[in-house]
Amino acid sequence: MYYIVKQKSQKSFYHEKIGIFKGIFDPISQRELKEALSWMKDEKLSFVVFEIENEATISISERKSLVKKAIKPYRKLLLHLF
């Protein structure tokens, strides 16, 4: 599931588009990683934030660890920590 959030600073010329990529990531796959990168490029997003949903067979802490490891090489891919 994808969402796009637009943020504006007080200066009207500065503008960021942030994508939120929600999923189970049980575990995260190369396809999902490529999809996030492609989406970021197509939509001209400043960042993509991965948000992990609860229902899965692998624990949420393990999935967070796997997502962190997968996105580490990409500075514009982030993990939502809640």
Stockholm file with secondary structure:
# STOCKHOLM 1.0

chainA/1-82         MYYIVKQKSQKSFYHEKIGIFKGIFDPISQRELKEALSWMKDEKLSFVVFEIENEATISISERKSLVKKAIKPYRKLLLHLF
#=GR chainA/1-82 SS CEEEEEEECSSTTCEEEEEEEEECCTTCCHHHHHHHHHHHHHTTCSEEEEEECSCSSSCHHHHHHHHHHHHTTCTTEEECCC
#=GC SS_cons        CEEEEEEECSSTTCEEEEEEEEECCTTCCHHHHHHHHHHHHHTTCSEEEEEECSCSSSCHHHHHHHHHHHHTTCTTEEECCC
//
